[in-house]
């Protein structure tokens, strides 16, 4: 069976925009900044959770994610001894 992933075409447009494209986008969006800030303020003033969440995500940063990794009751054994380098 032949691998046809190369025919998907998605790889040509995927990835980060070039710096020039980012600058053009910022220049286009710049005049809308006052309206965007007003909309954000209006949403926060209304107490809309999504606006408050967005504000704090940028103002204070998103909280770090933590994951609980368990052994499902199995005994966990050390299989690699990193030691101190002394033999």
C-alpha positions, 0 to 999 in steps of 0.5 A: 500500500502506497503512503499518500500523505505526501498528496495532502497538500497541507504541508505547504501552508502549515507553520509560522507566518513570516516576520513580514506577514506578522508585521503587515497583520499588526499594521492592519490591526493597529487601528482597531486596538482602541475598539478592541480595548473598549470591547474588553473593558465593556465585557469586564464591566458587565462581569462576563467571565470570558472577558475577565478570563481573557484579561487575566490570561494576558495580565497575569499569565496562565497558571501552570498545568499540573498532571497527576500521574499514578501507577494504578496501584502497581509498585514503582521500581527504580530502573535507572540509577543516576548515581553521583558519577563515582563508581 
